[in-house]
Amino acid sequence: MTVRMVALDIDGTLLAPGVSVDELPDEQITAVIGALQKAGIIVVLATGRMYPGAAYVAQHLGIDLPLICQQGASVHEQDGALRHGCSIEESIAGELFEYASEHNWPLAWFDHERYLVTARVPATDFFAAVSRVKMEVNPLPHLSGVRATGIDIITSVERSTEVHRFLEARYGPRITLLDFTSVTAIHAPDARKGEAVRILAEEFDVAQNEVLAIGDSVNDVSMLSWAGQSAAPAHCDAYARQSAKEILVGNGVDGVTAKLRSLIID
């Protein structure tokens, strides 16, 4: 099938798992993405990072199209201007703060520009670093005037499943939930990579079956499921493995590079 648009996750897809927060895609990935764009194929990045961290990679790759950030909660123009965005209901956001506070769990609260945390922990340090944003310690983020596009409740591997089940039972379709080891990420219902990819494909006049999505994790499931064509690297998690239409062969990002190169050869 013809591919006219490629949606790519960054961490674990264009970058191998566990690399430095300052790492950039290697020469092979960079070259093949340049070749795709030269061939007229639209390449967009879809990441959980905030805009500065996404733009850091996009600039290296020579991508000057809109950036899907924060799991789809915000879509930015290349200059950082907000193109699309969706926030959590304010009443729910306040209740999430109270819920985390009652259990003395650290919480991160962010919009498309600012990243607030009730306490610094390794998970917040990592996200701020990979997103290339300043972390603001604020014990009362719900009173900051920042309307949350995302909230992370940080617990433990053992407790995160309990948190997910409680929030799912309480709010149902009024929120989107994603689990990352010890972090439960909460976003608005439409804040999904798949929805953001769908919107951009429509704006670019690209049909669903002409979109290829590649990602490695649970936060990529929505775009892997929506795209007419989808793939996941061999090291992907169980959620991506179940959703992707193809599992790539190779270590690290080798399978991704080969898949992208095949679009030009074919």
LUMKE-698106 format. One record per atom (N, C-alpha, C, O, CB): residue in three letters; x, y, z. Coordinates in steps of 0.2 Angstrom, whole numbers, plus 5000, padded with zeros to 4 digits. Glycine has a CB too. Layout:
ALAXYZ/...
***
This chain:
MET500449945000/MET500050005000/MET500450065000/MET501050065003/MET499550005006/THR500250114997/THR500550184997/THR500650215003/THR500150215007/THR500250224992/VAL501150245005/VAL501250285011/VAL501450355010/VAL501950365006/VAL501850255016/ARG500950395012/ARG501050475011/ARG501250505017/ARG501450565017/ARG500450495007/MET501150475023/MET501250515029/MET501550455034/MET501250405035/MET500650545032/VAL502050475038/VAL502350435043/VAL502350475049/VAL502550525050/VAL503050415041/ALA502050435055/ALA502050465061/ALA502450425066/ALA502450365066/ALA501250465064/LEU502950455069/LEU503550425072/LEU503550445080/LEU503550505081/LEU504150435069/ASP503550395084/ASP503750405091/ASP504450425091/ASP504850405087/ASP503550345095/ILE504650455097/ILE505350465098/ILE505750415102/ILE506150375100/ILE505450535100/ASP505550415109/ASP505950375113/ASP505750305113/ASP505150285114/ASP505750405121/GLY506250265111/GLY506150195111/GLY505950175103/GLY505950115102/GLY505550175115/THR505950225099/THR505750215092/THR506350245087/THR506650205084/THR505050245090/LEU506450305088/LEU506950345084/LEU507550345088/LEU508150345086/LEU506750415082/LEU507450335095/LEU508050325100/LEU507950255103/LEU507450245105/LEU508050385105/ALA508550225104/ALA508550155107/ALA508350165115/ALA508550225118/ALA509150125107/PRO508050125118/PRO507850125125/PRO508450135129/PRO509050105128/PRO507450065127/GLY508450185134/GLY508950185139/GLY509550235137/GLY509950245141/GLY509250125141/VAL509450275132/VAL509950315130/VAL509950385134/VAL509450395137/VAL509950335122/SER510450425133/SER510450485137/SER509950535135/SER509650525129/SER511150525136/VAL509650575140/VAL509150625138/VAL509350675133/VAL508850705129/VAL508950655144/ASP509950675131/ASP510250725126/ASP510350695119/ASP510550725115/ASP510850765128/GLU510250625119/GLU510350585113/GLU509950605107/GLU509350625108/GLU510250515114/LEU510250605101/LEU509850625095/LEU509850565091/LEU510350525091/LEU510150685092/PRO509450555086/PRO509350505081/PRO510050495078/PRO510350545076/PRO508850505077/ASP510250435076/ASP510850425073/ASP510850445066/ASP510350465063/ASP511050345074/GLU511450435062/GLU511550455056/GLU511050415051/GLU510850445046/GLU512250445053/GLN510950355052/GLN510550315047/GLN509850335048/GLN509550345043/GLN510650235049/ILE509550345054/ILE508850375055/ILE508850435052/ILE508350455048/ILE508650375062/THR509250485053/THR509250555051/THR509250555043/THR508950595040/THR509850595053/ALA509750515040/ALA509750515033/ALA509150485029/ALA508850515024/ALA510350465030/VAL508850435032/VAL508250405029/VAL507650455030/VAL507250455025/VAL508050335032/ILE507550485035/ILE507050535036/ILE507150595031/ILE506650615028/ILE506950555043/GLY507750615030/GLY507850665025/GLY507650645018/GLY507350675014/GLY508550685025/ALA507850575017/ALA507650555010/ALA506850545009/ALA506650555004/ALA507950485009/LEU506550525015/LEU505750525014/LEU505450585013/LEU505050595009/LEU505550495021/GLN505750635016/GLN505450705015/GLN505650735008/GLN505250765005/GLN505750755020/LYS506250715006/LYS506350734999/LYS505950704994/LYS505850724988/LYS507150714997/ALA505750634995/ALA505250604991/ALA504550624991/ALA504150594988/ALA505350524993/GLY504450674996/GLY503750704996/GLY503350665002/GLY502750685002/GLY503450694990/ILE503650625006/ILE503250595011/ILE503250635017/ILE503750665019/ILE503550525013/ILE502650645020/ILE502550685026/ILE502750655032/ILE502550595033/ILE501850715027/VAL503250685036/VAL503550645042/VAL503350695048/VAL503550755048/VAL504250635042/VAL502950665053/VAL502750705059/VAL503050665065/VAL503050595065/VAL502050715059/LEU503250695070/LEU503450665076/LEU502850665081/LEU502450715082/LEU504050705080/ALA502750615085/ALA502150605090/ALA502550575096/ALA502750515096/ALA501650555087/THR502550615101/THR502950605107/THR502550625114/THR502050655114/THR503550635107/GLY502750595119/GLY502550615126/GLY502950675128/GLY502750705133/GLY502650555131/ARG503450695125/ARG503850745127/ARG503450815127/ARG502950815123/ARG504550755123/MET503650865130/MET503350935129/MET503750965123/MET504250935121/MET503450975136/TYR503451015121/TYR503751045115/TYR504451055114/TYR504751035109/TYR503351115114/PRO504851085119/PRO505551095118/PRO505951035117/PRO506351035112/PRO505851135124/GLY505750975120/GLY506050915119/GLY505950885112/GLY506350855109/GLY505950865124/ALA505350895110/ALA505150865103/ALA505450915098/ALA505750885093/ALA504350875102/ALA505550975099/ALA505851025094/ALA506551005093/ALA506851015088/ALA505651095096/TYR506850995099/TYR507650975099/TYR507750915094/TYR508250925090/TYR507850955106/VAL507350865094/VAL507450815089/VAL507250825082/VAL507550815077/VAL507050745092/ALA506650865081/ALA506350885075/ALA506950925071/ALA507050915065/ALA505750925076/GLN507250975074/GLN507751015071/GLN508350975069/GLN508550985063/GLN507951075076/HIS508550925073/HIS509050885071/HIS508850845064/HIS509350835060/HIS509250835076/LEU508250825064/LEU508050785058/LEU507850825052/LEU507650795047/LEU507450745060/GLY507750895053/GLY507550935048/GLY506850935046/GLY506650945041/GLY507950915041/ILE506450915051/ILE505750915051/ILE505450985053/ILE505551005058/ILE505450855055/ASP505051015048/ASP504751075050/ASP504051075050/ASP503651125048/ASP505051125045/LEU503751015051/LEU502951015051/LEU502751015059/LEU503151015063/LEU502750945048/PRO502051015060/PRO501851015067/PRO502050955071/PRO502150905068/PRO501051025067/LEU502150975077/LEU502450925082/LEU501850895087/LEU501550945090/LEU503050945086/ILE501750835087/ILE501250805092/ILE501650795098/ILE502050755099/ILE500950745089/CYS501450825104/CYS501750825110/CYS501250805116/CYS500650805115/CYS502050895112/GLN501550785121/GLN501150765127/GLN500650715126/GLN500050725128/GLN500850825130/GLN500850665122/GLN500350605121/GLN499750625116/GLN499250595116/GLN500150575127/GLY499850685113/GLY499250715109/GLY498850765112/GLY498450795109/GLY498850655107/ALA499050785118/ALA498750835122/ALA498850905119/ALA498450955120/ALA498850835129/SER499450915115/SER499550975112/SER499950965105/SER500350915105/SER500051025116/VAL499750995100/VAL500050995094/VAL500351065092/VAL499951115092/VAL499550975088/HIS500951075091/HIS501251135090/HIS501551145083/HIS501751105080/HIS501851145095/GLU501551215081/GLU501851225075/GLU502651225077/GLU502851215082/GLU501651305073/GLN503051225071/GLN503751215072/GLN504051275077/GLN504551265080/GLN504051215066/ASP503751335077/ASP503951385081/ASP503751385088/ASP503951425092/ASP503851455078/GLY503351335090/GLY503051325096/GLY502351345097/GLY502051335102/GLY503551365101/ALA502051385093/ALA501451405093/ALA500951345094/ALA501051295091/ALA501251455087/LEU500451355098/LEU499951295099/LEU499451295093/LEU499151345092/LEU499551305106/ARG499451235090/ARG499051225084/ARG498351195087/ARG497851215085/ARG499351185079/HIS498451145091/HIS497851105094/HIS498051095101/HIS498651085103/HIS497651045090/GLY497551095105/GLY497651075112/GLY497051055116/GLY496451075114/GLY497951135116/CYS497051015121/CYS496550995125/CYS496750985132/CYS497250955134/CYS496150925122/SER496351015137/SER496451015144/SER495950965148/SER495450955145/SER496451085147/ILE496250945153/ILE495850905158/ILE495250955161/ILE495451005162/ILE496250875164/GLU494650925162/GLU494150965165/GLU494450985172/GLU494750955176/GLU493550915167/GLU494351055173/GLU494551085179/GLU494351055186/GLU494751045190/GLU494451155179/SER493751035186/SER493450995192/SER493850935193/SER494050915199/SER492750985192/ILE493950895188/ILE494350835188/ILE495050845190/ILE495350805195/ILE494350795182/ALA495350895187/ALA496050905189/ALA496150925196/ALA496650905200/ALA496350965185/GLY495650965199/GLY495650975206/GLY495650915211/GLY495950905216/GLY495151025208/GLU495150875208/GLU495050815212/GLU495650765212/GLU495850725217/GLU494450775210/LEU496050765206/LEU496650725206/LEU497150745210/LEU497550715213/LEU496850725198/PHE497250815211/PHE497750845216/PHE497550825223/PHE497950805227/PHE497750925215/GLU496950825225/GLU496650805231/GLU496850735233/GLU497050715238/GLU495950825232/TYR496650695228/TYR496750615228/TYR497550605229/TYR497650565234/TYR496550585222/ALA497950635225/ALA498650625226/ALA498950645233/ALA499350615237/ALA499050655221/SER498650705235/SER498850735242/SER498650695247/SER499050685252/SER498550805242/GLU498050665247/GLU497850625253/GLU498250565254/GLU498350545260/GLU497150595251/HIS498650535249/HIS499050485249/HIS499750505249/HIS500250455250/HIS498950435243/ASN499950565249/ASN500650595250/ASN501050565244/ASN501650555244/ASN500950575256/TRP500650565238/TRP501050545232/TRP501250605228/TRP500850655227/TRP500550505227/PRO501850615225/PRO502050665221/PRO501650675215/PRO501350625212/PRO502850665219/LEU501550735213/LEU501050745207/LEU501450795202/LEU501750845205/LEU500350765209/ALA501350785196/ALA501650835191/ALA501050865187/ALA500550825186/ALA502150795186/TRP501050925186/TRP500450965183/TRP500751005177/TRP501151045179/TRP500051005188/PHE500550995171/PHE500851035166/PHE500251055161/PHE499751025160/PHE501350995163/ASP500451115157/ASP500051135151/ASP500551125145/ASP501051095146/ASP499751205152/HIS500451165140/HIS500851155134/HIS501551195135/HIS501951195130/HIS500551185128/GLU501651235141/GLU502251275141/GLU502551265148/GLU503151265148/GLU502051345141/ARG502151255153/ARG502451245160/ARG502451175163/ARG501951145162/ARG502151295165/TYR502951165167/TYR502951095171/TYR503051105178/TYR503551125180/TYR503551045168/LEU502451095182/LEU502451105189/LEU502451035193/LEU502150985190/LEU501851145191/VAL502851025198/VAL502850965202/VAL502750985209/VAL502951035212/VAL503450925201/THR502450945213/THR502350955220/THR502950935224/THR503050955229/THR501750915223/ALA503350885221/ALA504050865224/ALA504450845218/ALA504250805214/ALA503950815230/ARG505150855219/ARG505550825214/ARG505750755216/ARG505950735222/ARG506250865214/VAL505650705211/VAL505850635212/VAL506150615205/VAL506150655200/VAL505150595213/PRO506450555205/PRO506750535198/PRO506350545192/PRO506550565187/PRO507050465199/ALA505750525193/ALA505250525187/ALA505150595184/ALA505150605178/ALA504650495189/THR505050645189/THR504950715187/THR505650745184/THR505650785179/THR504750755193/ASP506250725187/ASP506850745184/ASP506950725177/ASP507150765173/ASP507450725189/PHE506750665176/PHE506850635169/PHE506450665164/PHE506650685159/PHE506750555170/PHE505850675166/PHE505350705161/PHE505550775160/PHE505550795154/PHE504650705164/ALA505750815165/ALA505950885163/ALA506550885159/ALA506650925154/ALA506150915170/ALA507050835160/ALA507650835156/ALA507550815149/ALA507750855144/ALA508150785159/VAL507150765148/VAL507050745141/VAL506550795137/VAL506550795131/VAL506650675141/SER506150825141/SER505750875138/SER506050945137/SER505850995134/SER505050885142/ARG506650955140/ARG507051015140/ARG506651075143/ARG506651125139/ARG507251025133/VAL506351065148/VAL505951115151/VAL506151135158/VAL506451085162/VAL505151105151/LYS506051195161/LYS506151205168/LYS505651175172/LYS505051185171/LYS506251285169/MET505851145177/MET505351115182/MET505251165188/MET505751185191/MET505651045185/GLU504651175189/GLU504451225195/GLU504151185200/GLU503651145199/GLU503851275192/VAL504451185206/VAL504151155212/VAL503651195215/VAL503751255217/VAL504751135217/ASN503051165215/ASN502451205218/ASN501951155222/ASN501651115218/ASN502051245212/PRO501951165228/PRO501451115232/PRO500751125230/PRO500351085232/PRO501651125239/LEU500551185227/LEU499851195226/LEU499751205218/LEU499551265217/LEU499551245230/PRO499951165214/PRO499851175207/PRO499151195204/PRO499051235199/PRO500151125203/HIS498651165208/HIS497951185205/HIS497751255207/HIS497251275204/HIS497451135209/LEU498151295210/LEU498051365212/LEU498551405208/LEU498551465209/LEU498051375219/SER498951375203/SER499451415200/SER499151455194/SER499551495191/SER499951365197/GLY498551435192/GLY498251475186/GLY498451435179/GLY498251455174/GLY498551545185/VAL498851375180/VAL499051335174/VAL498451285173/VAL498351245178/VAL499751305175/ARG498151285168/ARG497651235166/ARG497951175164/ARG498251175158/ARG497051265161/ALA497851115167/ALA498251055166/ALA498051025159/ALA497451005158/ALA498151015171/THR498551015155/THR498450975149/THR498550895151/THR498350855147/THR498850995143/GLY498950895156/GLY499150825158/GLY499350825166/GLY499550875168/GLY499750805155/ILE499150775169/ILE499350765176/ILE499650695177/ILE499350645175/ILE498750775181/ASP500250695181/ASP500550625182/ASP500550615190/ASP500750655194/ASP501250625179/ILE500250555192/ILE500250535199/ILE500850485199/ILE500850435196/ILE499550515201/ILE501350495204/ILE501950455204/ILE501850415211/ILE501850445216/ILE502550495204/THR501850345210/THR501750305215/THR502350255215/THR502950275217/THR501050265215/SER502150195214/SER502650135213/SER502450085208/SER501850085206/SER502850105220/VAL502850045207/VAL502649985202/VAL502049945205/VAL501549935201/VAL503149935201/GLU502049935212/GLU501549905215/GLU500849935215/GLU500349915215/GLU501749885222/ARG500950005216/ARG500350045218/ARG499950075211/ARG499350085211/ARG500450105222/SER500350075206/SER500150105200/SER499550075197/SER499050105194/SER500650115195/THR499450005197/THR498849975195/THR498249995199/THR497749995196/THR499049895195/GLU498349995205/GLU497850015210/GLU497550085208/GLU496950095208/GLU498050015217/VAL498050135207/VAL497850205205/VAL497450205198/VAL496950235198/VAL498450245204/HIS497650165193/HIS497350165187/HIS496650135188/HIS496150165185/HIS497750115182/ARG496550085191/ARG495850055192/ARG495450105196/ARG494850105194/ARG495949985196/PHE495650135201/PHE495250185204/PHE495050235200/PHE494450255200/PHE495650205211/LEU495450265196/LEU495350325192/LEU494850305186/LEU494450345184/LEU495950355189/GLU494950245183/GLU494550225178/GLU493850215180/GLU493350225177/GLU494850155175/ALA493750185186/ALA493150175189/ALA492750235191/ALA492150245190/ALA493150125195/ARG493150285193/ARG492850355195/ARG492650395189/ARG492150425189/ARG493350385200/TYR493150395184/TYR493050445179/TYR492850415172/TYR492550455168/TYR493650485178/GLY492950355171/GLY492750325165/GLY493050365159/GLY493650375158/GLY492050315164/PRO492650375154/PRO492850405147/PRO492950485148/PRO493150515143/PRO492250395142/ARG492950515154/ARG493050585155/ARG493750595155/ARG493950655155/ARG492750605161/ILE494250545155/ILE494950555155/ILE495250495151/ILE494950445149/ILE495250555162/THR495850505149/THR496250455146/THR496850435151/THR497150485154/THR496550485139/LEU496950375152/LEU497450345157/LEU498050315153/LEU497850275148/LEU497150305162/LEU498650325155/LEU499150285153/LEU499650265158/LEU499750305163/LEU499550325147/ASP499950205158/ASP500350185164/ASP501050175162/ASP501250145157/ASP500050115167/PHE501550205165/PHE502250205164/PHE502650185170/PHE502850225174/PHE502550275161/THR502650115172/THR502950095177/THR502650115184/THR502150095186/THR503750105177/SER502950175187/SER502750195193/SER502350265192/SER502150295197/SER503250215197/VAL502250285186/VAL501850345184/VAL501150325181/VAL501150295176/VAL502250395180/THR500650355183/THR499950355180/THR499850425177/THR499750475181/THR499450335185/ALA499850425170/ALA499750485167/ALA499050495165/ALA498650455162/ALA500150485160/ILE498750555166/ILE498050575165/ILE498050635160/ILE498350685161/ILE497650585172/HIS497550625155/HIS497450675150/HIS496750675149/HIS496350635151/HIS497950665144/ALA496550725145/ALA495850735142/ALA495650675138/ALA496150645135/ALA495750805139/PRO495050665137/PRO494850605133/PRO495150605126/PRO495250555123/PRO494050605132/ASP495150665122/ASP495450675116/ASP496150675115/ASP496450685110/ASP495050725112/ALA496550675121/ALA497250685121/ALA497550615120/ALA497850585124/ALA497450715128/ARG497550595113/ARG497850535111/ARG498250545105/ARG498050585101/ARG497350475110/LYS498850515104/LYS499250515098/LYS498850505092/LYS498850535087/LYS499850475099/GLY498450445093/GLY498050425087/GLY497550485085/GLY497450495078/GLY497650365088/GLU497250515089/GLU496750575087/GLU497150635084/GLU496950655079/GLU496450595093/ALA497750645087/ALA498150705084/ALA498450685077/ALA498450725072/ALA498750715089/VAL498650615076/VAL498850595069/VAL498250605065/VAL498350625059/VAL499150525070/ARG497650585067/ARG497050585063/ARG496950655060/ARG496750665054/ARG496450555066/ILE496950705065/ILE496850775063/ILE497350795058/ILE497150835053/ILE496850815070/LEU497950785059/LEU498450805055/LEU498350775048/LEU498450805043/LEU499150795057/ALA498250715048/ALA498150675041/ALA497550705037/ALA497550715031/ALA497950605042/GLU497050725041/GLU496450755038/GLU496650825035/GLU496450845029/GLU495850765043/GLU497050865039/GLU497250935037/GLU497750925031/GLU497750975027/GLU497550965042/PHE498150875030/PHE498550865025/PHE498250825019/PHE498550815014/PHE499250825027/ASP497650815020/ASP497250775015/ASP497550705013/ASP497650685007/ASP497250815008/VAL497750675018/VAL498050605018/VAL497550555020/VAL497250565026/VAL498750595022/ALA497350505017/ALA496950455019/ALA497250405024/ALA497850395025/ALA496750405013/GLN496750375028/GLN496950335034/GLN497450275032/GLN497950265035/GLN496350305038/ASN497250245026/ASN497650195024/ASN498350215021/ASN498750165019/ASN497250155019/GLU498450275020/GLU499050305018/GLU499550325023/GLU500050355022/GLU498950365013/VAL499350315030/VAL499750335035/VAL500050275038/VAL499750225039/VAL499250365041/LEU500750275040/LEU501150225043/LEU501350255050/LEU501650315050/LEU501750205039/ALA501150225055/ALA501350245062/ALA501850195065/ALA501750135064/ALA500750255067/ILE502350215068/ILE502850175071/ILE502950195079/ILE503150255080/ILE503550175067/GLY502850155083/GLY502950165090/GLY503050105094/GLY502950045092/GLY502350205093/ASP503350115100/ASP503550055104/ASP503150045111/ASP503349995114/ASP504250055106/SER502750085113/SER502450085119/SER501750095120/SER501350105115/SER502850135124/VAL501450085126/VAL500750095127/VAL500450155125/VAL499950165123/VAL500550085135/ASN500850215125/ASN500650275123/ASN500550285116/ASN500350335113/ASN501050335126/ASP500850235112/ASP500850235105/ASP500250195102/ASP500050195096/ASP501450205102/VAL499850155106/VAL499350115104/VAL498850145100/VAL498650115095/VAL499050075110/SER498650205102/SER498050235099/SER498250255091/SER497850245087/SER497850305102/MET498850275090/MET499050285083/MET499250225079/MET499150225073/MET499650335083/LEU499550175083/LEU499650105079/LEU498950075077/LEU498950045072/LEU500050065084/SER498450085081/SER497850055080/SER497450095074/SER497150065070/SER497350055086/TRP497550165074/TRP497150205070/TRP497450205063/TRP497050195058/TRP497150275072/ALA498150205062/ALA498450205056/ALA498250145051/ALA498250095054/ALA499150215057/GLY498250155045/GLY498150105040/GLY498650055040/GLY498549995039/GLY497950125034/GLN499250075042/GLN499850035042/GLN500250055048/GLN500350115050/GLN500350045036/SER500550005052/SER500850025058/SER501349965060/SER501349915057/SER500350025064/ALA501849985063/ALA502449945065/ALA502749965072/ALA502650015074/ALA502949945060/ALA503049915075/ALA503349925082/ALA504049885081/ALA504049835079/ALA502949895087/PRO504549915085/PRO505149885085/PRO505149815089/PRO504649815093/PRO505749935088/ALA505649775088/ALA505649715092/ALA505649715099/ALA505349675102/ALA506249675090/HIS505849775102/HIS505949775109/HIS505249805112/HIS505249825118/HIS506549815111/CYS504749815108/CYS504149855110/CYS503849815116/CYS503949755118/CYS503649855105/ASP503349855120/ASP503049825125/ASP502449785123/ASP502249785117/ASP502749875130/ALA502049745127/ALA501549705125/ALA500949745122/ALA500649715118/ALA501249665131/TYR500849805124/TYR500249845121/TYR500449855114/TYR499949855110/TYR500149905126/ALA501049885113/ALA501149905106/ALA501249835102/ALA500949835096/ALA501849935106/ARG501449785104/ARG501549725101/ARG500849695098/ARG500749675093/ARG501849665105/GLN500349705103/GLN499649685101/GLN499349725096/GLN498849705092/GLN499249685108/SER499549795096/SER499149845092/SER499449855085/SER499149865080/SER499149905095/ALA500149845084/ALA500449855078/ALA500349795073/ALA500249745075/ALA501249855079/LYS500249815067/LYS500149765062/LYS500749735059/LYS500749685056/LYS499849805056/GLU501349755061/GLU501949725059/GLU502449735065/GLU502549795068/GLU502249755053/ILE502849685067/ILE503349685072/ILE504049685068/ILE504149635064/ILE503349625077/LEU504449735069/LEU505049745065/LEU505649695068/LEU505649685074/LEU505249815065/VAL506049685063/VAL506649635065/VAL507249685066/VAL507349725062/VAL506749585060/GLY507649665071/GLY508249705072/GLY508349735079/GLY507849735083/GLY508349765067/ASN508949745081/ASN509149775088/ASN509049845088/ASN509149885083/ASN509849755090/GLY508849875094/GLY508849945094/GLY508349975089/GLY507749955089/GLY509449975094/VAL508650025085/VAL508250065080/VAL508350035073/VAL508150065068/VAL508350135081/ASP508749975073/ASP508849955066/ASP508249935062/ASP508249945056/ASP509349895067/GLY507749905065/GLY507149885062/GLY506749945059/GLY506449945054/GLY506749845066/VAL506749995063/VAL506450055061/VAL506750085055/VAL506450105050/VAL506450115067/THR507450095055/THR507850115050/THR507650075043/THR507550105038/THR508550115051/ALA507650015044/ALA507549965038/ALA506849985035/ALA506749985029/ALA507649895040/LYS506349985040/LYS505649995038/LYS505550065034/LYS505250065029/LYS505149995044/LEU505850115037/LEU505850175033/LEU506150175027/LEU505950205022/LEU506150235038/ARG506750145026/ARG507150145020/ARG506750105015/ARG506750115009/ARG507850105021/SER506350055017/SER505950015012/SER505450055009/SER505250045003/SER505649955016/LEU505150105012/LEU504650155009/LEU504950185003/LEU504550204998/LEU504450205014/ILE505650205003/ILE505950234997/ILE506050184992/ILE505950194986/ILE506550274999/ILE506350124994/ILE506550074989/ILE505950044985/ILE505950034979/ILE506950014993/ASP505350034989/ASP504750004986/ASP504450054981/ASP503950044978/ASP504249994991/
***
